[in-house]
């Protein structure tokens, strides 16, 4: 059974993941309205990924026979100055989530909650990828500020294929992948 402190912190993280999902939807809508379909699609996919992270956490709590709480979240930021600002916000969000996941790991270790520690390890690995992806995208949109089609071309070239499912990812509640 997970440590009570870990369960509390993981329930909080579920809210953080849902909030990140909503923020990415707001970003995707901004890019959609700007007729930047690849940027929009990228962030719609990111929104689903964050939602699925929350559902993986829910599934872990359900499997551990403890209560999973779905808290309300603060609304996302809407309206952006230019094509760079949403990615700047996204990178800051990913860095914050990395700190939150590290906090989960610290609580699991502090309480010798080895199963929860093992569960969190996948998310730590995932955050390295997320920060790197957003860092690269930020550099790209900064260069493409005056010509957003360069960012569209970058995404077509670098993220144009369906991602390969990570077989090591935790299962998600509701069958989400």
N, CA, C and O of each residue as an XYZ file, in Angstrom:
708
protein
N       0.852     -1.184      0.000
C       0.000      0.000      0.000
C       0.898      1.248      0.000
O       1.855      1.328      0.770
N       0.586      2.204     -0.857
C       1.398      3.426     -0.900
C       1.314      4.203      0.407
O       0.307      4.157      1.114
N       2.378      4.905      0.708
C       2.401      5.764      1.890
C       1.330      6.839      1.755
O       1.091      7.346      0.659
N       0.694      7.183      2.851
C      -0.373      8.194      2.837
C       0.120      9.529      2.276
O      -0.600     10.200      1.535
N       1.333      9.905      2.628
C       1.887     11.169      2.113
C       2.055     11.111      0.602
O       1.855     12.109     -0.090
N       2.424      9.933      0.090
C       2.563      9.786     -1.365
C       1.202      9.881     -2.041
O       1.062     10.551     -3.064
N       0.209      9.222     -1.481
C      -1.142      9.255     -2.053
C      -1.647     10.692     -2.121
O      -2.205     11.109     -3.135
N      -1.454     11.440     -1.054
C      -1.887     12.837     -1.031
C      -1.189     13.635     -2.136
O      -1.828     14.396     -2.862
N       0.108     13.454     -2.252
C       0.880     14.198     -3.250
C       0.523     13.742     -4.668
O       0.482     14.563     -5.584
N       0.267     12.460     -4.857
C      -0.110     11.967     -6.183
C      -1.484     12.489     -6.582
O      -1.700     12.813     -7.750
N      -2.411     12.576     -5.643
C      -3.720     13.152     -5.948
C      -3.574     14.622     -6.374
O      -4.275     15.082     -7.274
N      -2.677     15.338     -5.733
C      -2.402     16.717     -6.140
C      -1.816     16.744     -7.549
O      -2.155     17.608     -8.358
N      -0.930     15.787     -7.832
C      -0.308     15.733     -9.154
C      -1.331     15.410    -10.239
O      -1.187     15.862    -11.375
N      -2.346     14.648     -9.909
C      -3.418     14.382    -10.878
C      -4.026     15.709    -11.325
O      -4.259     15.915    -12.516
N      -4.282     16.604    -10.381
C      -4.808     17.924    -10.725
C      -3.814     18.682    -11.597
O      -4.207     19.332    -12.566
N      -2.526     18.603    -11.257
C      -1.507     19.296    -12.047
C      -1.484     18.793    -13.484
O      -1.327     19.583    -14.416
N      -1.638     17.496    -13.669
C      -1.634     16.922    -15.016
C      -2.869     17.357    -15.805
O      -2.772     17.668    -16.992
N      -4.026     17.380    -15.147
C      -5.232     17.853    -15.834
C      -5.123     19.338    -16.168
O      -5.585     19.768    -17.225
N      -4.522     20.121    -15.286
C      -4.323     21.550    -15.560
C      -3.377     21.733    -16.750
O      -3.604     22.596    -17.598
N      -2.325     20.926    -16.811
C      -1.401     20.991    -17.944
C      -2.129     20.633    -19.239
O      -1.905     21.255    -20.278
N      -2.991     19.642    -19.170
C      -3.772     19.260    -20.347
C      -4.633     20.428    -20.837
O      -4.683     20.713    -22.033
N      -5.300     21.092    -19.908
C      -6.135     22.232    -20.288
C      -5.290     23.372    -20.858
O      -5.701     24.033    -21.812
N      -4.113     23.602    -20.277
C      -3.255     24.661    -20.804
C      -2.842     24.349    -22.239
O      -2.809     25.237    -23.091
N      -2.530     23.088    -22.497
C      -2.147     22.714    -23.854
C      -3.325     22.836    -24.826
O      -3.121     23.159    -25.997
N      -4.538     22.587    -24.367
C      -5.700     22.801    -25.232
C      -5.826     24.286    -25.569
O      -6.089     24.643    -26.718
N      -5.638     25.146    -24.575
C      -5.705     26.586    -24.827
C      -4.645     27.016    -25.839
O      -4.916     27.844    -26.709
N      -3.451     26.461    -25.727
C      -2.371     26.770    -26.675
C      -2.746     26.261    -28.066
O      -2.578     26.970    -29.059
N      -3.250     25.039    -28.132
C      -3.641     24.465    -29.424
C      -4.713     25.314    -30.098
O      -4.665     25.541    -31.307
N      -5.666     25.774    -29.324
C      -6.733     26.610    -29.881
C      -6.165     27.917    -30.415
O      -6.587     28.392    -31.469
N      -5.223     28.491    -29.706
C      -4.575     29.716    -30.187
C      -3.939     29.469    -31.553
O      -4.151     30.238    -32.490
N      -3.153     28.385    -31.663
C      -2.489     28.095    -32.934
C      -3.504     27.737    -34.021
O      -3.314     28.093    -35.184
N      -4.566     27.047    -33.657
C      -5.629     26.740    -34.617
C      -6.229     28.035    -35.170
O      -6.431     28.163    -36.377
N      -6.507     28.978    -34.296
C      -7.089     30.260    -34.716
C      -6.122     31.059    -35.597
O      -6.550     31.864    -36.423
N      -4.823     30.832    -35.416
C      -3.809     31.511    -36.223
C      -3.516     30.761    -37.523
O      -2.612     31.135    -38.271
N      -4.277     29.711    -37.786
C      -4.109     28.867    -38.971
C      -2.692     28.293    -39.047
O      -2.024     28.349    -40.079
N      -2.271     27.748    -37.929
C      -0.996     27.040    -37.832
C      -1.318     25.598    -37.417
O      -1.160     25.232    -36.253
N      -1.769     24.787    -38.378
C      -2.322     23.476    -38.035
C      -1.346     22.497    -37.403
O      -1.752     21.672    -36.585
N      -0.071     22.567    -37.762
C       0.886     21.621    -37.166
C       1.175     21.981    -35.712
O       1.273     21.096    -34.862
N       1.311     23.258    -35.425
C       1.481     23.671    -34.031
C       0.235     23.311    -33.229
O       0.337     22.836    -32.098
N      -0.940     23.536    -33.815
C      -2.185     23.179    -33.126
C      -2.231     21.675    -32.852
O      -2.515     21.256    -31.730
N      -1.956     20.870    -33.869
C      -2.008     19.418    -33.705
C      -0.991     18.934    -32.657
O      -1.283     18.039    -31.864
N       0.191     19.532    -32.668
C       1.214     19.173    -31.694
C       0.688     19.393    -30.270
O       0.856     18.534    -29.404
N       0.055     20.541    -30.035
C      -0.413     20.834    -28.682
C      -1.701     20.100    -28.330
O      -1.929     19.805    -27.156
N      -2.555     19.795    -29.316
C      -3.700     18.928    -29.017
C      -3.186     17.560    -28.557
O      -3.716     16.981    -27.608
N      -2.153     17.047    -29.231
C      -1.572     15.757    -28.837
C      -0.940     15.846    -27.445
O      -1.065     14.922    -26.642
N      -0.261     16.965    -27.164
C       0.331     17.152    -25.833
C      -0.769     17.159    -24.758
O      -0.584     16.615    -23.669
N      -1.903     17.775    -25.072
C      -3.019     17.812    -24.120
C      -3.496     16.398    -23.796
O      -3.748     16.069    -22.637
N      -3.614     15.572    -24.822
C      -4.029     14.182    -24.593
C      -2.991     13.424    -23.774
O      -3.338     12.614    -22.914
N      -1.725     13.691    -24.045
C      -0.659     13.030    -23.302
C      -0.723     13.385    -21.816
O      -0.586     12.511    -20.960
N      -0.930     14.657    -21.514
C      -1.019     15.079    -20.111
C      -2.256     14.472    -19.435
O      -2.199     14.044    -18.282
N      -3.351     14.444    -20.157
C      -4.565     13.807    -19.625
C      -4.296     12.339    -19.327
O      -4.708     11.823    -18.288
N      -3.604     11.669    -20.243
C      -3.295     10.260    -20.027
C      -2.346     10.061    -18.847
O      -2.439      9.057    -18.140
N      -1.441     11.005    -18.633
C      -0.577     10.908    -17.445
C      -1.435     10.930    -16.182
O      -1.207     10.153    -15.255
N      -2.414     11.816    -16.152
C      -3.318     11.872    -14.996
C      -4.048     10.541    -14.825
O      -4.205     10.050    -13.707
N      -4.489      9.967    -15.933
C      -5.231      8.708    -15.857
C      -4.326      7.536    -15.453
O      -4.796      6.580    -14.837
N      -3.039      7.604    -15.792
C      -2.091      6.591    -15.314
C      -1.983      6.666    -13.795
O      -1.920      5.642    -13.114
N      -1.964      7.877    -13.279
C      -1.879      8.076    -11.831
C      -3.144      7.591    -11.142
O      -3.085      6.981    -10.074
N      -4.289      7.864    -11.758
C      -5.561      7.362    -11.220
C      -5.528      5.838    -11.166
O      -5.896      5.244    -10.153
N      -5.094      5.212    -12.240
C      -5.041      3.741    -12.307
C      -4.120      3.176    -11.227
O      -4.444      2.165    -10.603
N      -2.981      3.817    -11.005
C      -2.066      3.352     -9.964
C      -2.768      3.372     -8.599
O      -2.682      2.410     -7.835
N      -3.456      4.465     -8.307
C      -4.146      4.560     -7.020
C      -5.268      3.530     -6.915
O      -5.451      2.916     -5.863
N      -6.018      3.339     -7.995
C      -7.077      2.325     -7.979
C      -6.498      0.931     -7.766
O      -7.019      0.145     -6.975
N      -5.414      0.637     -8.481
C      -4.779     -0.677     -8.333
C      -4.227     -0.888     -6.931
O      -4.178     -2.018     -6.445
N      -3.810      0.197     -6.279
C      -3.273      0.118     -4.920
C      -4.383      0.137     -3.865
O      -4.112      0.096     -2.665
N      -5.625      0.199     -4.326
C      -6.801      0.175     -3.444
C      -6.832      1.366     -2.491
O      -7.163      1.236     -1.312
N      -6.476      2.537     -3.038
C      -6.601      3.782     -2.284
C      -7.423      4.759     -3.124
O      -7.587      4.578     -4.331
N      -7.927      5.780     -2.473
C      -8.825      6.710     -3.144
C      -8.087      7.635     -4.110
O      -7.090      8.269     -3.765
N      -8.607      7.685     -5.313
C      -8.127      8.639     -6.308
C      -9.109      9.807     -6.315
O     -10.314      9.626     -6.489
N      -8.572     10.995     -6.123
C      -9.418     12.188     -6.097
C      -9.192     12.985     -7.367
O      -8.059     13.169     -7.812
N     -10.292     13.456     -7.944
C     -10.204     14.287     -9.137
C     -10.584     15.707     -8.715
O     -11.759     16.073     -8.695
N      -9.563     16.494     -8.379
C      -9.827     17.854     -7.907
C     -10.070     18.811     -9.071
O      -9.727     18.523    -10.218
N     -10.666     19.947     -8.748
C     -10.804     21.006     -9.736
C      -9.449     21.613    -10.027
O      -8.505     21.454     -9.252
N      -9.358     22.302    -11.140
C      -8.089     22.915    -11.521
C      -8.313     24.390    -11.848
O      -9.416     24.808    -12.199
N      -7.248     25.155    -11.726
C      -7.278     26.552    -12.114
C      -7.339     26.621    -13.631
O      -6.695     25.835    -14.327
N      -8.117     27.566    -14.134
C      -8.248     27.703    -15.578
C      -6.934     28.032    -16.257
O      -6.044     28.621    -15.643
N      -6.804     27.653    -17.528
C      -5.565     27.897    -18.250
C      -5.427     29.346    -18.691
O      -6.390     30.113    -18.690
N      -4.239     29.689    -19.055
C      -3.951     30.996    -19.646
C      -4.469     30.970    -21.084
O      -4.199     30.025    -21.825
N      -5.195     31.979    -21.470
C      -5.702     32.121    -22.834
C      -5.190     33.427    -23.410
O      -4.898     34.366    -22.669
N      -5.080     33.491    -24.711
C      -4.644     34.711    -25.366
C      -3.155     34.908    -25.216
O      -2.641     34.960    -24.098
N      -2.465     35.016    -26.319
C      -1.018     35.099    -26.306
C      -0.558     36.220    -27.228
O      -1.235     36.545    -28.203
N       0.584     36.805    -26.919
C       1.100     37.958    -27.659
C       1.580     37.583    -29.058
O       1.410     38.349    -30.006
N       2.184     36.395    -29.180
C       2.739     35.971    -30.465
C       2.942     34.465    -30.418
O       2.561     33.821    -29.441
N       3.539     33.894    -31.464
C       3.680     32.438    -31.512
C       4.699     31.900    -30.519
O       4.726     30.698    -30.255
N       5.526     32.757    -29.972
C       6.566     32.318    -29.035
C       6.018     32.146    -27.625
O       6.387     31.198    -26.931
N       5.160     33.031    -27.202
C       4.687     33.025    -25.811
C       4.065     31.692    -25.372
O       4.361     31.238    -24.266
N       3.227     31.053    -26.175
C       2.666     29.777    -25.709
C       3.723     28.709    -25.448
O       3.595     27.930    -24.503
N       4.763     28.666    -26.276
C       5.799     27.654    -26.085
C       6.654     28.006    -24.872
O       7.117     27.114    -24.160
N       6.865     29.287    -24.633
C       7.580     29.712    -23.435
C       6.828     29.236    -22.188
O       7.433     28.729    -21.243
N       5.522     29.403    -22.198
C       4.679     28.943    -21.086
C       4.732     27.422    -20.974
O       4.796     26.880    -19.871
N       4.706     26.738    -22.106
C       4.742     25.274    -22.109
C       6.060     24.754    -21.527
O       6.064     23.797    -20.754
N       7.171     25.383    -21.897
C       8.458     24.948    -21.355
C       8.516     25.181    -19.846
O       8.979     24.319    -19.099
N       8.051     26.331    -19.406
C       8.035     26.605    -17.962
C       7.155     25.585    -17.245
O       7.495     25.123    -16.156
N       6.036     25.241    -17.851
C       5.139     24.246    -17.264
C       5.831     22.894    -17.164
O       5.729     22.227    -16.134
N       6.532     22.479    -18.210
C       7.218     21.185    -18.172
C       8.313     21.162    -17.113
O       8.517     20.146    -16.449
N       9.012     22.270    -16.955
C      10.037     22.340    -15.908
C       9.397     22.253    -14.527
O       9.945     21.622    -13.623
N       8.243     22.884    -14.365
C       7.528     22.820    -13.084
C       7.044     21.400    -12.810
O       7.166     20.905    -11.689
N       6.497     20.748    -13.829
C       6.042     19.367    -13.666
C       7.222     18.464    -13.299
O       7.072     17.553    -12.484
N       8.377     18.708    -13.887
C       9.565     17.929    -13.532
C       9.851     18.050    -12.037
O      10.126     17.050    -11.375
N       9.790     19.264    -11.507
C      10.002     19.458    -10.071
C       8.935     18.739     -9.258
O       9.234     18.167     -8.210
N       7.695     18.763     -9.731
C       6.615     18.089     -9.017
C       6.833     16.573     -8.997
O       6.620     15.925     -7.972
N       7.254     16.019    -10.127
C       7.508     14.581    -10.202
C       8.700     14.215     -9.311
O       8.688     13.181     -8.642
N       9.715     15.058     -9.307
C      10.854     14.830     -8.404
C      10.382     14.848     -6.949
O      10.886     14.087     -6.123
N       9.423     15.710     -6.640
C       8.850     15.752     -5.295
C       8.125     14.463     -4.946
O       8.196     13.991     -3.812
N       7.430     13.896     -5.919
C       6.778     12.600     -5.703
C       7.819     11.528     -5.384
O       7.638     10.714     -4.479
N       8.896     11.547     -6.136
C       9.959     10.560     -5.901
C      10.540     10.737     -4.500
O      10.787      9.757     -3.797
N      10.754     11.963     -4.107
C      11.327     12.232     -2.782
C      10.419     11.708     -1.669
O      10.899     11.131     -0.694
N       9.124     11.907     -1.813
C       8.186     11.422     -0.799
C       8.185      9.898     -0.769
O       8.187      9.300      0.307
N       8.181      9.272     -1.934
C       8.211      7.803     -1.968
C       9.465      7.280     -1.282
O       9.398      6.327     -0.505
N      10.611      7.898     -1.564
C      11.865      7.457     -0.936
C      11.862      7.704      0.564
O      12.285      6.854      1.347
N      11.385      8.870      0.949
C      11.353      9.228      2.369
C      10.571      8.205      3.183
O      10.901      7.926      4.335
N       9.522      7.648      2.563
C       8.648      6.702      3.277
C       8.939      5.247      2.918
O       8.159      4.352      3.244
N      10.064      5.017      2.248
C      10.429      3.657      1.820
C       9.280      2.981      1.077
O       9.008      1.795      1.261
N       8.623      3.759      0.245
C       7.484      3.286     -0.563
C       8.048      2.871     -1.925
O       7.983      3.625     -2.896
N       8.599      1.662     -1.975
C       9.353      1.210     -3.137
C       8.492      1.044     -4.383
O       8.939      1.335     -5.492
N       7.266      0.579     -4.204
C       6.391      0.424     -5.372
C       6.054      1.782     -5.985
O       6.051      1.926     -7.207
N       5.774      2.762     -5.155
C       5.470      4.098     -5.676
C       6.705      4.712     -6.318
O       6.606      5.400     -7.334
N       7.869      4.462     -5.725
C       9.111      4.969     -6.313
C       9.301      4.386     -7.715
O       9.659      5.102     -8.650
N       9.062      3.097     -7.848
C       9.197      2.445     -9.153
C       8.191      3.041    -10.139
O       8.530      3.264    -11.301
N       6.972      3.299     -9.700
C       5.940      3.886    -10.554
C       6.372      5.262    -11.070
O       6.176      5.576    -12.244
N       6.946      6.065    -10.211
C       7.327      7.442    -10.561
C       8.515      7.481    -11.522
O       8.676      8.453    -12.260
N       9.335      6.456    -11.524
C      10.536      6.470    -12.378
C      10.196      6.697    -13.846
O      10.922      7.412    -14.537
N       9.122      6.112    -14.331
C       8.743      6.314    -15.733
C       8.456      7.790    -16.006
O       8.841      8.316    -17.050
N       7.785      8.451    -15.076
C       7.454      9.868    -15.260
C       8.701     10.740    -15.258
O       8.761     11.739    -15.975
N       9.702     10.371    -14.455
C      10.968     11.112    -14.475
C      11.616     11.028    -15.856
O      12.082     12.033    -16.394
N      11.641      9.841    -16.416
C      12.190      9.641    -17.757
C      11.392     10.448    -18.777
O      11.970     11.077    -19.664
N      10.107     10.432    -18.656
C       9.223     11.159    -19.567
C       9.484     12.662    -19.515
O       9.439     13.338    -20.543
N       9.753     13.179    -18.336
C       9.982     14.622    -18.198
C      11.260     15.082    -18.886
O      11.321     16.205    -19.386
N      12.268     14.240    -18.917
C      13.489     14.593    -19.647
C      13.126     14.834    -21.112
O      13.551     15.823    -21.710
N      12.347     13.935    -21.676
C      11.906     14.060    -23.067
C      11.037     15.300    -23.272
O      11.199     16.020    -24.257
N      10.124     15.542    -22.350
C       9.207     16.675    -22.491
C       9.944     18.007    -22.454
O       9.665     18.891    -23.264
N      10.875     18.158    -21.529
C      11.637     19.409    -21.437
C      12.493     19.590    -22.686
O      12.579     20.695    -23.221
N      13.119     18.527    -23.150
C      13.951     18.622    -24.358
C      13.110     19.000    -25.574
O      13.522     19.838    -26.376
N      11.952     18.398    -25.713
C      11.073     18.696    -26.847
C      10.625     20.150    -26.829
O      10.658     20.828    -27.856
N      10.204     20.629    -25.658
C       9.739     22.024    -25.568
C      10.896     23.006    -25.732
O      10.714     24.086    -26.294
N      12.068     22.646    -25.253
C      13.236     23.511    -25.434
C      13.561     23.663    -26.918
O      13.809     24.770    -27.394
N      13.557     22.549    -27.641
C      13.806     22.597    -29.088
C      12.726     23.403    -29.800
O      13.025     24.211    -30.679
N      11.476     23.182    -29.420
C      10.384     23.913    -30.068
C      10.475     25.405    -29.773
O      10.198     26.226    -30.647
N      10.859     25.762    -28.554
C      10.996     27.183    -28.226
C      12.068     27.835    -29.095
O      11.853     28.918    -29.639
N      13.214     27.184    -29.225
C      14.267     27.752    -30.087
C      13.758     27.903    -31.518
O      14.091     28.873    -32.199
N      12.963     26.958    -31.966
C      12.438     27.003    -33.330
C      11.450     28.150    -33.512
O      11.546     28.901    -34.483
N      10.501     28.292    -32.587
C       9.507     29.368    -32.768
C      10.125     30.741    -32.557
O       9.654     31.724    -33.129
N      11.168     30.821    -31.748
C      11.871     32.102    -31.614
C      12.480     32.516    -32.956
O      12.400     33.683    -33.341
N      13.079     31.574    -33.656
C      13.647     31.875    -34.976
C      12.555     32.131    -36.008
O      12.768     32.859    -36.978
N      11.389     31.535    -35.798
C      10.293     31.631    -36.766
C       9.270     32.706    -36.394
O       8.200     32.771    -37.000
N       9.576     33.525    -35.433
C       8.624     34.538    -34.954
C       8.011     35.343    -36.115
O       6.803     35.579    -36.142
N       8.836     35.751    -37.047
C       8.361     36.573    -38.169
C       7.841     35.736    -39.331
O       7.172     36.256    -40.224
N       8.145     34.453    -39.323
C       7.663     33.564    -40.376
C       7.239     32.240    -39.741
O       8.008     31.279    -39.749
N       6.024     32.180    -39.190
C       5.558     30.986    -38.477
C       5.571     29.703    -39.314
O       5.549     28.602    -38.764
N       5.605     29.844    -40.626
C       5.625     28.643    -41.458
C       6.910     27.844    -41.251
O       6.924     26.635    -41.482
N       7.984     28.496    -40.821
C       9.206     27.762    -40.509
C       8.969     26.805    -39.343
O       9.487     25.688    -39.338
N       8.200     27.233    -38.374
C       7.862     26.351    -37.248
C       6.982     25.200    -37.727
O       7.143     24.062    -37.285
N       6.056     25.497    -38.629
C       5.212     24.448    -39.199
C       6.070     23.416    -39.940
O       5.856     22.211    -39.812
N       7.028     23.899    -40.704
C       7.920     23.001    -41.445
C       8.757     22.151    -40.485
O       8.953     20.958    -40.718
N       9.240     22.757    -39.427
C      10.016     22.024    -38.424
C       9.186     20.883    -37.844
O       9.665     19.754    -37.739
N       7.951     21.175    -37.471
C       7.103     20.134    -36.895
C       6.798     19.045    -37.909
O       6.758     17.867    -37.556
N       6.583     19.421    -39.163
C       6.336     18.417    -40.201
C       7.547     17.496    -40.352
O       7.406     16.287    -40.534
N       8.720     18.081    -40.274
C       9.950     17.326    -40.452
C      10.285     16.484    -39.213
O      10.631     15.309    -39.338
N      10.184     17.074    -38.033
C      10.647     16.414    -36.810
C       9.571     15.644    -36.053
O       9.886     14.722    -35.301
N       8.327     16.007    -36.239
C       7.237     15.370    -35.484
C       6.105     14.953    -36.408
O       4.944     14.931    -36.001
N       6.433     14.627    -37.635
C       5.415     14.345    -38.637
C       4.827     12.954    -38.601
O       3.835     12.692    -39.281
N       5.404     12.061    -37.832
C       4.888     10.697    -37.786
C       4.209     10.438    -36.448
O       4.428     11.153    -35.471
N       3.395      9.417    -36.427
C       2.748      9.019    -35.176
C       3.810      8.533    -34.199
O       4.701      7.771    -34.575
N       3.721      8.973    -32.940
C       4.708      8.501    -31.959
C       4.541      7.004    -31.701
O       3.438      6.461    -31.750
N       5.644      6.375    -31.433
C       5.628      4.949    -31.100
C       5.231      4.825    -29.639
O       5.778      5.505    -28.772
N       4.273      3.947    -29.381
C       3.813      3.747    -28.008
C       4.956      3.214    -27.146
O       5.720      2.347    -27.570
N       5.056      3.744    -25.939
C       6.095      3.329    -24.994
C       5.565      2.116    -24.217
O       4.675      2.247    -23.378
N       6.117      0.954    -24.504
C       5.676     -0.271    -23.850
C       5.942     -0.260    -22.345
O       5.351     -1.049    -21.608
N       6.824      0.623    -21.885
C       7.131      0.675    -20.451
C       6.207      1.634    -19.695
O       6.298      1.742    -18.472
N       5.320      2.328    -20.411
C       4.422      3.296    -19.768
C       3.434      2.581    -18.859
O       2.959      1.493    -19.186
N       3.122      3.189    -17.717
C       2.104      2.599    -16.844
C       0.748      2.563    -17.535
O       0.469      3.383    -18.410
N      -0.083      1.626    -17.147
C      -1.442      1.566    -17.675
C      -2.233      2.764    -17.172
O      -1.977      3.290    -16.089
N      -3.199      3.184    -17.981
C      -4.052      4.301    -17.620
C      -5.458      3.813    -17.324
O      -5.932      2.860    -17.941
N      -6.120      4.459    -16.387
C      -7.516      4.140    -16.099
C      -8.353      4.417    -17.341
O      -8.108      5.391    -18.054
N      -9.320      3.581    -17.597
C     -10.192      3.787    -18.743
C      -9.596      3.328    -20.057
O     -10.193      3.535    -21.114
N      -8.427      2.706    -20.008
C      -7.815      2.186    -21.215
C      -7.096      3.210    -22.059
O      -6.703      2.905    -23.185
N      -6.909      4.426    -21.551
C      -6.166      5.447    -22.301
C      -4.733      4.990    -22.453
O      -4.188      4.307    -21.586
N      -4.133      5.371    -23.557
C      -2.712      5.024    -23.765
C      -1.891      6.265    -23.975
O      -0.678      6.177    -24.166
